[in-house]
């Protein structure tokens, strides 16, 4: 496949993504300070460090009696340790006294240990002798049933690392150290420009020859899922000046631009030409050894990534997964973690042979089926222009560029929709 | 473990969840009509049926020439079929003519086939003889390079089934059939009531003996991830009348209520008593054979599920996963799909022996590590009161109630945070 400049430029998807990431290596969205309750799924922009020890004081982990462990050394049911009842410790109150030797203070779970106490005996190992003395029938080790001051988080410790996607558990941890605002990268704004003389708004009744805009909705949904903010800019006629004006307008307020192109070669070439003409550096690839998704265009215009997406919905879905999501992650400062990478992926056995052409990475839509012998991926046949195949599919797996198929029973990695 | 009514009532987590789901079997949130662009992750409430054939007309899937396949039968490079050039078909325009026999019309990808044409020959298999005649050098089968009218979706066909969680691909499909509004179940509103005399707001400096509220943030994040709308109602003192008033107030505008309890037995019993006293049916379980999470309380008050969560963050996280998420799914009308269930789960080998007590389901926090021989789950040691262990963990796996441990090298299912 040659582009409009006559270059032979069908490259692998890996190489294409590398070109994009290389051109954007220093491009990041702005750092903003966000309330933790709104930060779910955003990327932490600077290490979040604890200003305190957590907990700030030794706390009991059980309901029982705070003691000096040495005072109950060797205690048994037949030879209990007798301890004098000292002041009771109440939840949420500071224990301001020093526990005398051979004494015990009633303490709730979460209660603060008084000075001198180094362990807590659980209720079930204690019996009251009278209102002033208890019997302890089991020894405790020093530190038993206690969380020490600073045992959870120490002052100066990093609780949330830069580059991490914020999870609910991380938000809880930030609250615990008193950080209710944290630095995160702004969600990248992705403008979506629909083009095509045949495309009409989804809520209109199409005349014959026209079809409704569905790709801009698919793109917007996937951008949201990837942590970006989609902005559907409308439908534009297949005309150089019209589309160029739409692209230049989007450049004013977007971190990335997705052009949902028509399906024809003429439209693709026009979008490629606009990217070349705006430039700096302009087009990076036009055509990828990918099925579906071969007509994919990638470029950077004045520091802003721009994607010329294929026309078929199945191809759009795959090209967003392969090109747009990683670019949004990069711009958000995400440092990819193993758990994040594995989240949407399942292993399944392929239910039948699938042929593919060597020299091209092919993505096959599959349904998952659970059988007694495990999880199976059942390929869905159908042209990539069909929306139905996307609705039926649970996800896709890919046949690598250097293989000419996958055999029945082979284990494949299904990326879930 | 006996409850305040003297019943021996520590039950398995499965049984506890069944009690909740049984009491809520008919409870669903309201059906609302939502713009498709806002419906991502919501649950479809009624089958979405196409009112049209999609596409409404036969479309070309390539750039080429629309022909009658019979006219190019047996064509080869040395014996091409000669066809007269008929009218060109433009993108987005209705092909109003009938293609004559032995004729061909230039057509773009996505263009409408004229009456009479039943296939499209790709450009590369055609050569122009002059401005009125082309040579076709390869035969086409009838239907080749064509999407037939109704081939994607037929009028009356269900595109999106009731009970399905809406994905980006589904939104695209709805747009394609012209459905820009769809019926979905409202996201369940979950009120979060924090209790505990020792708890202070996360943005305040704790006096000694006090700790910051972190659990309400953890709960709110997990409720959002589960498709619900969290409402943090504030921190309330451990006092029957105060907490009962907070619960009754929340009942006015909530689909579910989560009480983030103190850790002490006294507080738990008070929350249980409030649920019993409000009633209808009231408390369903108090204490589960679960670690961490044993003190979990579940109930239904006047049709609204109420959860008395444990105090330790690790226990909170697990109890939300086990009890609250499935209840929110049920109330949203979700019909669980295989792909949805598998989304957050990965298989890994356990890096060392883990002991557990039979008769109790134990959830172990793990980090994932990728080694040459595959994926490993490395248990994280530490008390369930420690926030740090939650931040470090990638997820948890569970040791079933009837086992007393898992051996090194065994395959476990890790549910990712």
Interface residues (C-beta under 8 A of the other chain):
Chain A: X36 X37 X40 X54 X55 X56 X57 X59 X61 X63 X90 X91 X92 X93 X94 X95 X108 X109 X110 X111 X112 X147 X151 X152 X153 X159 X160 X167 X168 X169 X170 X171 X172 X173 X174 X175 X176 X177 X178 X180 X196 X197 X198 X199 X202 X203 X204 X205 X206 X207 X208 X209 X210 X211 X212 X213 X214 X215 X216 X217 X218 X220 X221 X222 X224 X225 X232 X238 X262 X263 X264 X265 X266 X311 X313 X316 X317 X337 X338 X339 X342 X343 X344 X345 X346 X347 X368 X369 X370 X375 X383 X385 X386 X387 X388 X390 X391 X393 X394 X395 X416 X417
Chain B: X36 X37 X40 X54 X55 X56 X57 X59 X61 X63 X90 X91 X92 X93 X94 X95 X108 X109 X110 X111 X112 X147 X151 X152 X153 X159 X160 X167 X168 X169 X170 X171 X172 X173 X174 X175 X176 X177 X178 X180 X196 X197 X198 X199 X202 X203 X204 X205 X206 X207 X208 X209 X210 X211 X212 X213 X214 X215 X216 X217 X218 X220 X221 X222 X224 X225 X232 X238 X262 X263 X264 X265 X266 X311 X313 X316 X317 X337 X338 X339 X342 X343 X344 X345 X346 X347 X368 X369 X370 X375 X383 X385 X386 X387 X388 X390 X391 X393 X394 X395 X416 X417
